[in-house]
Amino acid sequence: MRLAQCISHGLLGLLGLAVSLSAMADESWLIVPQRESVNVGQTLSLQVIKPQDMASWPSTLQLKLSGAATSEVIAVTLEDAAENSQRRIYSGVPQQDFIGVIRAELVGQASNRVLLLSSNDDDTGPIAAVTQEPAEAGASTNVAAPQVLIAKPEDEPAVSPNEPTYFLVGSSDEHGADARFQISFKYRPFEPQGSVAQFAPFLSNLYFAYTQTTLWDIGGDSSPFRDTSYRPSVFYRWAGSARGVFPDEWRVGLEHESNGQGGLDSRSMNVAYIRPSWYLDLANGKRLTLFPKIYGYLDKEDNRDIQRYRGYVDWQVRYGREDGLMVNGLYRQGTGGYATGQLDISYPLSDRILSRMGTFAHLQIFSGYGETLLDYNRERDMQIRLGISVSR
């Protein structure tokens, strides 16, 4: 058994002992989750300690899960423990998908509350990895079913990648050698295990984000920055039903974009958007994600006709493996017939696989309008740039 598992089991045992002692002094049910995260279709197991004055165990317990959505789970015990046993294991399978922090408590019984973390609390959703269990003597070797790799709530960072962060270099006939670089991150202000999330778990799905994209004429005189777009935003995420054609996830938010300049070169706008996401798991650990960003313009004073070039939807697709080749595509169709496309292809260079943070070789191909907000209505020849990214 790995050291981390030994430590985890040891801590769980100590927690169970502490909970047992508390049960003797309290006339309420006590529940201790066997793992720190859960989601739709994943078995949720709880170690349950009944009040001392209760003689027999019920065959089922009703568990309420609360977060951005609320669901109830029927937990069944499969143990054949003695009736006078102080603790038992109950298990159930949630039918509701969650994102963020989930609060669990018993229904109809006085019990403690525990916090769990959704296992797909990330833009990529759960990452499946095919593992192989050691074969026992005389037994055939079988590949285990895909397992979901999950971070504990305390391991989920408050700051995480949003859009790709990269530095790319290319060339064009108009400007000579140039570079494009971008930084992007999102920040979750309410810690899942913090006091705010304990009373209002849905607030852990609130995010602030910031993305900055710059074009740099490194081949020009004095190597000036041609233009920079600044995009602060606030958004809220929640899980969809993931049934049939319904999305696996939703994101709704407000975003400001400007280039920070004045006078005739000033460009800015405010948009409200909604972004549904569909995840389709394929063979060999690959995943296809569709996540169109549908927006409406709240203010576009500096560029009144921008919808003719950007339209109202960013059609986005992502395909590949987190530990291998990844392809991201973007397409915009303006109402005036003007189209824009961008293709990003990346491959990990470091051994930090199964992570969105690392070092990746990155190729970007851009064609169309609005590579910068200043040039939203100006077409550029196809741009091909190569470099590295640290998130994708």
Summary of the structure (lengths in Angstrom):
residues: 392
radius of gyration: 25.3
end to end distance: 33.4
largest distance: 85.5
contacts: 1193
relative contact order: 0.10
helix: 12%
strand: 48%
